[in-house]
Protein backbone atom coordinates (compact mmCIF):
# COMPACT_ATOMS: atom_id res chain seq x y z
CA UNK A 1 0.00 0.00 0.00
CA UNK A 2 1.46 3.37 -0.99
CA UNK A 3 2.07 5.93 1.68
CA UNK A 4 -0.37 8.85 1.58
CA UNK A 5 2.45 11.36 1.34
CA UNK A 6 3.62 9.94 -1.98
CA UNK A 7 0.31 10.84 -3.62
CA UNK A 8 0.90 14.54 -3.07
CA UNK A 9 3.87 14.78 -5.42
CA UNK A 10 2.04 13.74 -8.62
CA UNK A 11 -0.83 16.06 -7.73
CA UNK A 12 1.52 19.01 -7.28
CA UNK A 13 3.36 18.19 -10.50
CA UNK A 14 0.08 17.92 -12.39
CA UNK A 15 -1.06 21.31 -11.08
CA UNK A 16 2.30 22.84 -11.95
CA UNK A 17 2.20 21.47 -15.48
CA UNK A 18 -1.38 22.70 -16.07
CA UNK A 19 -0.56 26.16 -14.70
CA UNK A 20 2.65 26.37 -16.69
CA UNK A 21 0.77 25.82 -19.94
CA UNK A 22 -1.22 29.03 -19.48
CA UNK A 23 1.46 31.64 -20.08
CA UNK A 24 0.30 35.25 -20.65
CA UNK A 25 2.71 35.36 -23.59
CA UNK A 26 0.95 32.54 -25.44
CA UNK A 27 -0.98 33.45 -28.57
CA UNK A 28 -4.41 32.26 -27.48
CA UNK A 29 -8.01 33.39 -27.64
CA UNK A 30 -8.14 33.67 -23.85
CA UNK A 31 -5.07 35.95 -23.66
CA UNK A 32 -6.27 38.06 -26.57
CA UNK A 33 -9.72 38.39 -25.01
CA UNK A 34 -8.21 39.67 -21.75
CA UNK A 35 -6.06 42.19 -23.63
CA UNK A 36 -8.92 43.51 -25.76
CA UNK A 37 -11.26 43.69 -22.77
CA UNK A 38 -8.68 45.79 -20.94
CA UNK A 39 -8.47 48.15 -23.90
CA UNK A 40 -12.25 48.44 -24.25
CA UNK A 41 -12.64 49.19 -20.53
CA UNK A 42 -10.69 52.43 -20.99
CA UNK A 43 -13.45 54.09 -23.00
CA UNK A 44 -17.17 54.82 -22.70
CA UNK A 45 -19.91 54.33 -25.24
CA UNK A 46 -21.16 57.88 -25.72
CA UNK A 47 -23.92 59.86 -27.34
CA UNK A 48 -24.68 63.56 -27.72
CA UNK A 49 -28.10 64.56 -26.32
CA UNK A 50 -28.23 68.04 -27.87
CA UNK A 51 -28.18 68.88 -31.56
CA UNK A 52 -24.94 69.25 -33.46
CA UNK A 53 -25.70 72.91 -34.12
CA UNK A 54 -25.39 73.83 -30.44
CA UNK A 55 -22.38 73.59 -28.16
CA UNK A 56 -24.12 70.63 -26.56
CA UNK A 57 -23.01 71.75 -23.11
CA UNK A 58 -25.59 72.13 -20.38
CA UNK A 59 -27.68 74.08 -19.74
CA UNK A 60 -29.05 73.73 -23.28
CA UNK A 61 -31.45 76.42 -24.46
CA UNK A 62 -33.91 75.58 -27.23
CA UNK A 63 -35.87 78.55 -28.54
CA UNK A 64 -39.57 77.91 -29.17
CA UNK A 65 -40.61 78.24 -32.78
CA UNK A 66 -43.45 80.75 -33.15
CA UNK A 67 -46.19 80.98 -35.72
CA UNK A 68 -45.97 84.11 -37.87
CA UNK A 69 -46.72 85.33 -41.38
CA UNK A 70 -44.16 82.90 -42.77
CA UNK A 71 -44.63 79.92 -40.42
CA UNK A 72 -47.97 78.29 -39.68
CA UNK A 73 -48.86 77.01 -36.22
CA UNK A 74 -48.63 73.40 -37.37
CA UNK A 75 -45.17 74.06 -38.80
CA UNK A 76 -44.08 75.70 -35.56
CA UNK A 77 -45.44 72.79 -33.52
CA UNK A 78 -43.62 70.31 -35.74
CA UNK A 79 -40.34 72.19 -35.39
CA UNK A 80 -40.71 72.36 -31.61
CA UNK A 81 -41.43 68.65 -31.47
CA UNK A 82 -38.32 67.87 -33.51
CA UNK A 83 -36.07 70.20 -31.51
CA UNK A 84 -37.39 69.49 -28.03
CA UNK A 85 -38.74 65.92 -28.32
CA UNK A 86 -35.43 64.07 -27.82
CA UNK A 87 -34.51 66.22 -24.83
CA UNK A 88 -37.99 65.77 -23.37
CA UNK A 89 -37.45 62.00 -23.56
CA UNK A 90 -34.43 62.49 -21.30
CA UNK A 91 -36.56 64.60 -18.97
CA UNK A 92 -39.03 61.71 -18.72
CA UNK A 93 -36.11 59.36 -18.00
CA UNK A 94 -34.94 61.57 -15.15
CA UNK A 95 -31.67 62.61 -16.77
CA UNK A 96 -32.67 66.21 -17.51
CA UNK A 97 -35.05 68.77 -16.06
CA UNK A 98 -36.62 71.60 -18.01
CA UNK A 99 -37.99 75.06 -17.34
CA UNK A 100 -39.53 77.66 -19.63
CA UNK A 101 -38.26 81.23 -19.77
CA UNK A 102 -37.74 84.15 -22.11
CA UNK A 103 -34.25 84.48 -23.56
CA UNK A 104 -32.50 86.98 -25.75
CA UNK A 105 -33.00 86.37 -29.45
CA UNK A 106 -30.07 85.10 -31.44
CA UNK A 107 -30.66 88.00 -33.80
CA UNK A 108 -32.09 91.32 -32.68
CA UNK A 109 -32.65 92.87 -29.27
CA UNK A 110 -35.93 91.22 -28.33
CA UNK A 111 -36.62 88.06 -26.32
CA UNK A 112 -38.28 84.80 -27.25
CA UNK A 113 -39.79 81.97 -25.19
CA UNK A 114 -37.53 78.96 -24.80
CA UNK A 115 -37.12 75.62 -23.04
CA UNK A 116 -33.98 75.46 -20.90
CA UNK A 117 -32.63 71.99 -20.08
CA UNK A 118 -30.29 71.24 -17.19
CA UNK A 119 -28.87 67.96 -15.94
CA UNK A 120 -30.22 66.21 -12.87
CA UNK A 121 -27.89 64.36 -10.50
CA UNK A 122 -28.57 61.23 -12.56
CA UNK A 123 -27.55 63.08 -15.71
CA UNK A 124 -24.41 64.51 -14.12
CA UNK A 125 -23.31 61.05 -13.05
CA UNK A 126 -23.47 59.92 -16.69
CA UNK A 127 -21.62 62.79 -18.34
CA UNK A 128 -18.28 62.02 -19.92
CA UNK A 129 -16.71 65.07 -18.30
CA UNK A 130 -17.92 68.36 -16.87
CA UNK A 131 -17.28 70.24 -20.11
CA UNK A 132 -18.21 67.50 -22.55
CA UNK A 133 -21.44 67.52 -24.61
CA UNK A 134 -21.50 63.70 -24.45
CA UNK A 135 -23.03 61.27 -21.96
CA UNK A 136 -21.53 57.89 -21.10
CA UNK A 137 -24.05 55.09 -21.63
CA UNK A 138 -21.93 52.03 -20.86
CA UNK A 139 -18.86 50.17 -22.02
CA UNK A 140 -18.09 47.23 -24.27
CA UNK A 141 -16.83 43.78 -23.38
CA UNK A 142 -15.59 40.97 -25.61
CA UNK A 143 -17.99 38.10 -26.20
CA UNK A 144 -15.38 35.97 -27.89
CA UNK A 145 -12.27 36.11 -30.03
CA UNK A 146 -13.32 34.38 -33.24
CA UNK A 147 -9.90 34.11 -34.86
CA UNK A 148 -6.39 35.53 -35.04
CA UNK A 149 -3.34 35.54 -37.27
CA UNK A 150 -0.15 33.68 -36.51
CA UNK A 151 2.10 36.09 -34.57
CA UNK A 152 4.80 37.60 -36.76
CA UNK A 153 7.61 40.11 -36.63
CA UNK A 154 6.80 43.71 -37.52
CA UNK A 155 9.71 46.10 -37.09
CA UNK A 156 11.20 44.09 -34.26
CA UNK A 157 7.85 43.63 -32.51
CA UNK A 158 5.75 40.49 -32.35
CA UNK A 159 2.27 41.30 -33.62
CA UNK A 160 -0.99 39.43 -34.20
CA UNK A 161 -4.36 40.57 -35.53
CA UNK A 162 -7.58 39.26 -34.02
CA UNK A 163 -11.26 39.26 -34.94
CA UNK A 164 -13.75 39.42 -32.10
CA UNK A 165 -17.37 40.10 -31.21
CA UNK A 166 -18.40 42.52 -28.49
CA UNK A 167 -21.52 43.65 -26.64
CA UNK A 168 -22.43 46.49 -24.27
CA UNK A 169 -22.21 46.24 -20.50
CA UNK A 170 -22.80 48.55 -17.51
CA UNK A 171 -25.64 50.29 -19.38
CA UNK A 172 -27.60 52.66 -17.06
CA UNK A 173 -31.29 51.84 -16.59
CA UNK A 174 -32.43 55.18 -18.03
CA UNK A 175 -30.80 54.34 -21.36
CA UNK A 176 -33.03 51.29 -21.68
CA UNK A 177 -36.22 53.41 -21.58
CA UNK A 178 -38.26 52.98 -24.77
CA UNK A 179 -38.73 56.73 -25.10
CA UNK A 180 -34.99 57.36 -25.03
CA UNK A 181 -34.27 54.62 -27.57
CA UNK A 182 -36.97 55.98 -29.89
CA UNK A 183 -35.73 59.55 -29.59
CA UNK A 184 -32.11 58.62 -30.25
CA UNK A 185 -31.87 55.85 -32.88
CA UNK A 186 -28.07 55.98 -32.74
CA UNK A 187 -28.22 54.52 -29.23
CA UNK A 188 -29.91 51.41 -30.57
CA UNK A 189 -27.03 50.86 -32.97
CA UNK A 190 -24.36 51.54 -30.36
CA UNK A 191 -25.93 49.13 -27.88
CA UNK A 192 -26.61 46.25 -30.25
CA UNK A 193 -25.33 42.81 -29.24
CA UNK A 194 -22.63 40.76 -30.93
CA UNK A 195 -20.98 43.53 -32.92
CA UNK A 196 -17.80 42.67 -34.78
CA UNK A 197 -14.40 44.25 -34.37
CA UNK A 198 -10.71 43.84 -35.13
CA UNK A 199 -7.70 44.35 -32.88
CA UNK A 200 -3.96 44.66 -33.30
CA UNK A 201 -2.12 42.92 -30.47
CA UNK A 202 1.51 43.41 -29.52
CA UNK A 203 3.56 41.07 -27.36
CA UNK A 204 5.10 42.90 -24.40
CA UNK A 205 7.36 41.69 -21.59
CA UNK A 206 4.38 40.82 -19.39
CA UNK A 207 2.07 39.47 -22.11
CA UNK A 208 -0.16 40.62 -24.93
CA UNK A 209 -1.45 44.19 -25.21
CA UNK A 210 -4.21 45.45 -27.52
CA UNK A 211 -2.74 48.53 -29.15
CA UNK A 212 -5.67 49.30 -31.45
CA UNK A 213 -9.27 48.15 -31.62
CA UNK A 214 -11.96 48.89 -34.18
CA UNK A 215 -15.65 48.29 -34.58
CA UNK A 216 -18.86 50.23 -33.93
CA UNK A 217 -17.42 51.82 -30.80
CA UNK A 218 -18.73 55.34 -30.28
CA UNK A 219 -16.08 56.97 -28.15
C-alpha positions, 0 to 999 in steps of 0.5 A: 500500500502506498504511503499517503504522502507519496500521492501529493507529489504527482498532484503538485506536479500535475497542477504545476504542469497545467498552470505552466501551460497558461502563459500570458505570452501565449498566442491564445483566444483567452489571452487576446480576449483579456487584452482587448477587454482591458483596452475596451474598458478604458473608453465609454460608449457615448452619445450627444443629447443636444443637436450638433448645431449647439455647443451641446453643453448644459444648460441647453437652451432651445428657442420655441418656434413661433407661428408668424406670417411665414410659419404656420402654427402646425409648422411651428409645432412640428419644429418644436417637437423635432427640436425638443422631443429628444430632450424631453425623452431624457426629462421623462427618463430623469436625466434632464429637467426643463424650465420655460423662460424668455431668452434673448434672441439670437438676432435682434434685441428682443426676447423669445420663449424657450425651453432650458434643459439642465442635468439632474444628478442622474444626468451629471453622473453619466456625463463624460466630463464636466465640459463634454457635450457627451453622456456615457451610456456604458462600455463594451466587453468581448464576447469571444475572439473568433480568430487571429493571425499567426504572430509575426515580426513587424519592425522588431515587434511580435504582432498578431491581428484578431477578430472578435465580437463585443456587446455592451455592458454597464448600461444605465437603466435610463438608457433602456427606456423605450422613449430614449431609444426611440428619440435617439436611434443611434443609441440602438445601434451603439448598444446592439449585441454581438458587434464585430471588431478587429484588434492589433495585439503586440507582445510585451514583456508581461504578455499581450497588449491590444494597441488598437481596436476597431468596430462600432465603438462610439467613443 
